[in-house]
Each structure stands twice: as structure tokens, then as C-alpha cells.
């Protein structure tokens, strides 16, 4: 198994998934679009609000735009 150096892991492009509920805000990173979509949908099912995915290029997508990532 190859380990990533600190520089590699810091510069790796990631999808950021965030949302909030009554207890506070959560912000998570995922390595792939599939993993980001899965986590965002899980947050929605758990009742989180304002769920968003930020792509590695900085595009912020709301739930009604998630299908753009699947295309």
C-alpha cells in the first residue's frame, strides 16, 4: 500500500460536502464524485438542510443540481 506524503494529500483535489441540522454544521471531504453524491444524499435523508457539494474546481451545487455531477 502506497502512503501519500503530506504534500500529496494536501494538494489532492477533493469534493467537499456540507450541510447543517439542529446540532450544527458538518463539512466533509470525499475523493470521488460518487462518494460525494452518496454522502450528500445520506445527509439529506438524515434531515440535514442546506446540503451542498463543492467540486474541486470550486463549483457549488445544491441538491436540485446534483444530477449535473452524474452526467
C-alpha positions as CSV (number, residue, x, y, z in Angstrom):
1,X,0.0,0.0,0.0
2,X,1.4,3.4,-1.0
3,X,1.2,6.1,1.5
4,X,0.7,9.7,0.4
5,X,3.1,12.4,1.6
6,X,1.7,15.4,3.3
7,X,2.2,17.4,0.2
8,X,0.3,14.9,-2.0
9,X,-2.6,14.6,0.4
10,X,-2.8,18.4,0.8
11,X,-2.8,19.1,-3.0
12,X,-5.2,16.2,-3.9
13,X,-8.4,17.6,-5.4
14,X,-11.4,16.7,-3.3
15,X,-15.2,17.2,-3.3
16,X,-16.5,19.0,-0.2
17,X,-19.9,18.0,1.2
18,X,-21.6,20.2,3.7
19,X,-25.0,20.7,5.5
20,X,-26.5,21.6,8.8
21,X,-29.0,20.3,11.3
22,X,-30.2,21.4,14.7
23,X,-26.9,20.3,16.3
24,X,-24.6,22.2,14.0
25,X,-22.8,22.2,10.6
26,X,-20.9,19.3,9.1
27,X,-18.3,19.6,6.4
28,X,-16.7,16.5,4.9
29,X,-14.4,15.7,2.0
30,X,-14.7,12.9,-0.4
31,X,-12.2,11.8,-3.1
32,X,-14.7,10.9,-5.8
33,X,-17.9,12.3,-7.3
34,X,-19.7,9.1,-6.5
35,X,-18.7,9.2,-2.8
36,X,-19.6,12.9,-2.6
37,X,-23.1,12.2,-4.1
38,X,-23.6,9.3,-1.7
39,X,-22.7,11.3,1.4
40,X,-24.8,14.3,0.3
41,X,-27.8,12.1,-0.3
42,X,-27.3,10.5,3.1
43,X,-27.2,13.9,4.8
44,X,-30.5,14.8,3.1
45,X,-32.1,11.6,4.2
46,X,-30.9,12.3,7.8
47,X,-32.7,15.7,7.7
48,X,-29.8,18.0,7.1
49,X,-30.6,21.3,5.5
50,X,-28.6,23.5,3.1
51,X,-26.7,20.4,1.8
52,X,-24.2,21.4,-0.9
53,X,-21.3,19.8,-2.8
54,X,-18.3,21.9,-3.8
55,X,-16.4,20.4,-6.7
56,X,-12.6,20.5,-6.9
57,X,-13.0,23.4,-9.4
58,X,-15.0,25.4,-6.8
59,X,-18.4,25.0,-8.3
60,X,-21.1,24.8,-5.6
61,X,-24.1,22.5,-6.3
62,X,-27.4,22.4,-4.4
63,X,-29.5,19.2,-4.3
64,X,-31.5,20.0,-7.4
65,X,-28.2,20.3,-9.3
66,X,-26.6,17.1,-8.1
67,X,-27.6,15.4,-11.4
68,X,-25.0,17.6,-13.2
69,X,-22.3,15.6,-11.5
70,X,-23.7,12.4,-12.8
71,X,-23.7,13.4,-16.4
